[in-house]
Amino acid sequence: MNSYEIFVDSTTDLPANLADELGLHVIPYIFTLDGKEYHNYLDYRELSVRDFYNTLRAGKTGSTTQVTAHRYLEAWRPFLEDGKDIIYMCLSSMLSKSYEQSLLAAREAQETYPGRKVIAIDSKSASLGQGLLAVMAARAKDKNIDELAAYIEGIIPKIQHWIMADDLHHLRRGGRVSGAKAVIGTMLNVKPILTIVDTGKLISAGKARGRNKALALFLEQLEKYRYVKGETVCVAHSDAPELAEQLKAMLAEKGITDIIVNEIGPVIGAHTGPGTIAMVFTGDAPRETAEE
C-alpha cells in the first residue's frame, strides 16, 4: 500500500465529484471580488461561477492571492502526523508565486517530521491542464511516490493548453495586450489565441476572427502536436457552456469520447474574463519553447 497523498490546487478546475472520486486533496486559492474575499472551492460553495462572471460583466474586478507556506503546512499536517508522505502539484510558477511557498513548506515539513517525504512539483500548467495532470497522476497511484513524481515530470511537457479569450479588456488589465489592441480587437471580433510553453509561461500564439475559426484552429493543434489517441481531452470555459458544448461535439466528430468539460474557476477567470474557452490534451510532440 502506498502511504502518500496527492495534493493539488483549486486552480485545477476539475469537477468536484471527479476530484473526490480520484482521492485528490484540493487546496483552495483565495480571491477577492468587489472588495469581498472568497475561497475558490471546486464546488463553488462560497460563490457560484455564474455570479462571479456576472459580477465581472458588471464592471467589477477580481484579484487573487498566493497560497502561503503556512497554509500548505496546515493542509498537510494531519497526513504527515498520520505517517503519510505528500506529493503536491502546484499552479505554474510562471503564473503564481505559490510554488515558491510550497517549496518552503516542504522543507519545513521534512524538518518537523523527520522521515516523511514531501515532494512539490511545478506543474507548469493551469486550469484543466493542471487538472488533466492531476487525473493522470491519480490514475497512476499504484507507483511509489518517487516513481509517481518522475512520471508526472515526464508528462508535464506533453500537456498542451490552447486558449481563446473572448474579452480582450481582461487581458489588457493583465498586461497581455495593449489598451489600443484591446479596443481595436474587440471592434474587429478578433479572438486572441494563447498557449502555455515549456516553462509554464502563458504567451500569445496568434489570433482568429471569431469563435468558430478559433475552435477550428484548436482542432488543428491535435494533429500538429500529435494527440495521443484514447487519452482524455479537457474543455474548460468561463461561463460559456454553449461554446464548450460546440467544441465537445467537434471533438466527438473526430472520434474523441473521453472528454472532461468544466468551468474555469474564479482564480484563473479573474485574469481571462468571461467567455474564455480552452482545450487541453496530451501530445507526443512537446510544447513550444519559450522565447528568450
C-alpha positions as CSV (number, residue, x, y, z in Angstrom):
1,M,0.0,0.0,0.0
2,N,1.4,3.4,-1.0
3,S,1.5,5.7,2.1
4,Y,1.3,9.0,0.4
5,E,-1.4,11.5,-0.5
6,I,-1.8,13.6,-3.7
7,F,-2.5,17.3,-3.2
8,V,-3.4,19.9,-5.9
9,D,-4.7,23.5,-6.1
10,S,-8.3,24.5,-6.8
11,T,-6.9,26.1,-10.0
12,T,-7.1,22.5,-11.4
13,D,-10.7,23.5,-12.2
14,L,-11.7,19.8,-12.0
15,P,-15.3,18.8,-11.4
16,A,-15.6,18.5,-7.6
17,N,-17.0,15.0,-7.8
18,L,-14.2,13.8,-10.0
19,A,-11.5,15.1,-7.6
20,D,-13.3,13.3,-4.8
21,E,-13.6,10.1,-6.8
22,L,-9.8,10.2,-7.5
23,G,-8.9,10.8,-3.9
24,L,-7.3,14.2,-4.6
25,H,-6.8,16.7,-1.8
26,V,-7.6,20.2,-3.1
27,I,-6.1,23.4,-1.5
28,P,-8.5,26.3,-2.3
29,Y,-6.9,29.5,-3.5
30,I,-8.4,32.8,-2.2
31,F,-9.8,35.5,-4.5
32,T,-11.3,38.9,-3.9
33,L,-14.3,40.2,-5.8
34,D,-15.8,43.7,-5.4
35,G,-13.9,44.0,-2.1
36,K,-15.0,40.7,-0.6
37,E,-12.8,37.7,0.0
38,Y,-13.8,34.1,-1.0
39,H,-12.2,30.6,-1.1
40,N,-12.2,29.0,-4.6
41,Y,-13.5,25.6,-3.6
42,L,-14.2,23.2,-6.6
43,D,-17.9,23.1,-5.6
44,Y,-18.1,26.9,-5.5
45,R,-19.8,26.7,-2.2
46,E,-19.0,30.4,-1.3
47,L,-19.8,31.9,-4.7
48,S,-21.1,30.4,-7.9
49,V,-19.1,30.8,-11.1
50,R,-22.2,32.3,-12.8
51,D,-22.4,35.0,-10.1
52,F,-18.6,35.6,-10.3
53,Y,-18.7,36.2,-14.1
54,N,-21.8,38.2,-14.0
55,T,-20.1,40.5,-11.4
56,L,-17.1,40.8,-13.8
57,R,-19.5,41.7,-16.7
58,A,-21.0,44.4,-14.5
59,G,-17.6,46.1,-14.4
60,K,-16.2,44.8,-11.1
61,T,-12.7,43.4,-10.9
62,G,-11.3,40.3,-9.2
63,S,-7.9,39.7,-7.8
64,T,-6.1,36.6,-6.3
65,T,-3.5,35.9,-3.7
66,Q,-0.9,33.2,-3.5
67,V,-1.1,30.3,-1.1
68,T,1.3,30.8,1.9
69,A,3.7,28.3,3.3
70,H,1.7,28.3,6.5
71,R,-1.5,27.3,4.6
72,Y,0.3,24.4,2.9
73,L,1.7,23.1,6.2
74,E,-1.8,23.3,7.8
75,A,-3.2,21.3,4.9
76,W,-0.5,18.7,5.0
77,R,0.0,18.4,8.8
78,P,-2.8,15.8,9.6
79,F,-1.5,13.4,7.0
80,L,2.2,13.9,8.0
81,E,1.2,13.2,11.6
82,D,-0.6,10.1,10.4
83,G,2.7,8.8,8.8
84,K,1.8,9.7,5.2
85,D,4.1,11.3,2.6
86,I,2.9,14.2,0.4
87,I,3.2,14.8,-3.3
88,Y,1.9,18.2,-4.4
89,M,1.3,19.7,-7.9
90,C,1.2,23.5,-8.0
91,L,-0.1,26.0,-10.4
92,S,2.6,27.1,-12.8
93,S,5.4,29.1,-11.1
94,M,5.2,31.5,-14.1
95,L,1.6,32.4,-13.2
96,S,1.8,32.4,-9.3
97,K,4.4,32.7,-6.5
98,S,2.6,29.8,-4.7
99,Y,5.2,27.2,-5.9
100,E,8.0,29.1,-4.1
101,Q,5.9,29.0,-0.9
102,S,5.2,25.3,-1.3
103,L,9.0,24.6,-1.5
104,L,9.4,26.5,1.8
105,A,6.6,24.5,3.3
106,A,8.1,21.2,2.0
107,R,11.4,21.9,3.6
108,E,9.8,22.9,6.9
109,A,7.6,19.8,6.9
110,Q,10.5,17.5,6.4
111,E,12.4,19.2,9.3
112,T,9.4,19.0,11.5
113,Y,8.5,15.4,10.6
114,P,11.8,13.5,10.1
115,G,11.4,10.5,7.9
116,R,8.5,12.0,6.0
117,K,8.8,13.0,2.3
118,V,7.1,16.0,0.8
119,I,7.6,16.5,-3.0
120,A,6.4,19.8,-4.5
121,I,6.1,19.8,-8.3
122,D,5.7,22.9,-10.6
123,S,3.0,21.7,-12.9
124,K,3.9,24.4,-15.5
125,S,0.2,24.2,-16.2
126,A,-3.1,25.9,-15.3
127,S,-6.8,25.2,-15.1
128,L,-7.8,21.9,-16.7
129,G,-4.2,21.5,-17.9
130,Q,-3.2,21.2,-14.3
131,G,-6.4,19.2,-13.8
132,L,-5.5,16.7,-16.5
133,L,-2.1,16.2,-15.0
134,A,-3.8,15.5,-11.6
135,V,-6.2,13.0,-13.2
136,M,-3.3,11.1,-14.8
137,A,-1.3,11.2,-11.6
138,A,-4.2,9.8,-9.5
139,R,-4.8,7.0,-12.0
140,A,-1.1,6.0,-11.6
141,K,-1.1,5.9,-7.8
142,D,0.0,2.2,-7.9
143,K,3.5,3.7,-8.3
144,N,5.6,4.6,-5.2
145,I,6.0,8.3,-4.5
146,D,9.3,8.7,-6.3
147,E,8.1,6.8,-9.4
148,L,5.0,8.9,-9.5
149,A,7.0,12.1,-9.2
150,A,9.2,11.0,-12.2
151,Y,6.0,10.0,-14.1
152,I,4.4,13.5,-13.5
153,E,7.6,15.3,-14.6
154,G,7.6,13.3,-17.8
155,I,4.0,14.2,-18.6
156,I,4.2,17.9,-18.0
157,P,6.0,18.8,-21.3
158,K,3.3,16.9,-23.2
159,I,0.2,18.7,-21.7
160,Q,-1.0,21.1,-24.4
161,H,-3.0,24.2,-23.5
162,W,-4.9,26.1,-26.2
163,I,-7.0,29.1,-25.1
164,M,-9.3,31.7,-26.7
165,A,-10.1,34.7,-24.6
166,D,-13.3,36.5,-25.6
167,D,-12.8,39.7,-23.7
168,L,-9.6,41.5,-24.6
169,H,-10.0,44.0,-21.8
170,H,-9.3,41.4,-19.1
171,L,-6.1,40.5,-21.0
172,R,-5.2,44.2,-21.2
173,R,-5.5,44.6,-17.4
174,G,-3.2,41.6,-17.0
175,G,-0.7,43.1,-19.4
176,R,-1.2,40.6,-22.2
177,V,-2.3,43.2,-24.8
178,S,-2.2,46.9,-25.0
179,G,-5.2,49.2,-24.5
180,A,-5.3,50.1,-28.1
181,K,-5.2,46.5,-29.3
182,A,-8.0,45.6,-26.9
183,V,-10.3,48.3,-28.3
184,I,-9.4,47.5,-32.0
185,G,-9.5,43.8,-31.4
186,T,-12.9,43.9,-29.8
187,M,-14.3,46.1,-32.6
188,L,-13.0,43.6,-35.2
189,N,-14.1,40.5,-33.4
190,V,-10.5,39.3,-33.1
191,K,-10.0,36.5,-30.6
192,P,-6.5,36.1,-29.2
193,I,-5.2,32.6,-29.0
194,L,-2.9,31.8,-26.1
195,T,-0.8,28.8,-25.2
196,I,1.4,27.7,-22.3
197,V,5.0,27.0,-23.3
198,D,7.6,24.7,-21.8
199,T,8.5,27.0,-18.9
200,G,4.8,27.3,-17.9
201,K,4.5,30.8,-19.2
202,L,1.3,32.0,-20.9
203,I,2.0,33.6,-24.3
204,S,0.2,34.8,-27.3
205,A,0.0,32.1,-30.1
206,G,-1.9,34.0,-32.7
207,K,-5.5,35.2,-33.3
208,A,-8.7,34.2,-35.0
209,R,-11.5,36.2,-36.5
210,G,-14.5,35.0,-34.5
211,R,-15.2,32.0,-32.2
212,N,-15.8,29.4,-34.9
213,K,-12.4,30.0,-36.5
214,A,-10.8,29.8,-33.1
215,L,-12.3,26.4,-32.4
216,A,-11.2,25.2,-35.9
217,L,-7.7,26.4,-35.0
218,F,-7.9,24.4,-31.8
219,L,-8.6,21.2,-33.7
220,E,-5.6,21.7,-35.9
221,Q,-3.4,21.5,-32.8
222,L,-4.5,17.9,-32.2
223,E,-2.7,16.9,-35.3
224,K,0.2,19.3,-35.0
225,Y,1.1,18.2,-31.5
226,R,0.2,14.6,-32.1
227,Y,-2.7,14.0,-29.7
228,V,-2.3,10.6,-28.0
229,K,-5.4,8.7,-29.2
230,G,-7.6,7.4,-26.4
231,E,-6.3,9.9,-23.8
232,T,-8.6,12.3,-22.0
233,V,-9.2,15.7,-23.6
234,C,-10.4,18.6,-21.4
235,V,-12.6,21.6,-22.3
236,A,-12.6,24.5,-19.9
237,H,-14.8,27.5,-20.2
238,S,-15.6,30.7,-18.3
239,D,-19.4,30.8,-18.3
240,A,-19.6,29.8,-22.0
241,P,-21.4,26.4,-21.8
242,E,-22.8,26.6,-25.4
243,L,-19.3,27.2,-26.8
244,A,-17.9,24.4,-24.7
245,E,-20.6,22.0,-26.0
246,Q,-19.8,23.1,-29.5
247,L,-16.2,22.2,-29.0
248,K,-17.1,18.9,-27.4
249,A,-19.2,18.0,-30.4
250,M,-16.4,18.9,-32.7
251,L,-14.1,16.6,-30.7
252,A,-16.6,13.8,-30.8
253,E,-16.8,14.1,-34.6
254,K,-13.1,13.2,-34.5
255,G,-13.8,10.1,-32.5
256,I,-12.7,11.6,-29.2
257,T,-15.2,10.5,-26.5
258,D,-13.2,10.7,-23.2
259,I,-13.8,14.4,-22.6
260,I,-13.9,16.4,-19.3
261,V,-15.9,19.7,-19.6
262,N,-15.9,22.1,-16.7
263,E,-15.9,25.8,-15.8
264,I,-12.8,27.9,-15.4
265,G,-12.9,28.9,-11.7
266,P,-12.6,32.4,-10.3
267,V,-8.9,32.4,-9.7
268,I,-8.0,31.8,-13.4
269,G,-11.2,33.5,-14.6
270,A,-10.3,36.8,-12.8
271,H,-7.5,37.1,-15.4
272,T,-9.1,35.7,-18.5
273,G,-12.6,37.1,-18.1
274,P,-15.9,35.6,-19.1
275,G,-16.4,33.9,-22.5
276,T,-13.0,32.2,-22.5
277,I,-12.7,28.6,-23.9
278,A,-9.7,26.3,-23.6
279,M,-8.8,22.8,-24.9
280,V,-6.2,20.7,-23.1
281,F,-4.8,17.4,-24.3
282,T,-1.7,15.1,-24.1
283,G,0.5,15.2,-27.2
284,D,3.5,13.2,-28.3
285,A,5.1,16.4,-29.6
286,P,6.4,18.7,-26.8
287,R,5.2,22.2,-26.1
288,E,6.7,25.2,-27.8
289,T,9.9,26.5,-26.3
290,A,9.7,29.9,-24.5
291,E,11.2,32.8,-26.4
292,E,14.4,34.1,-24.9
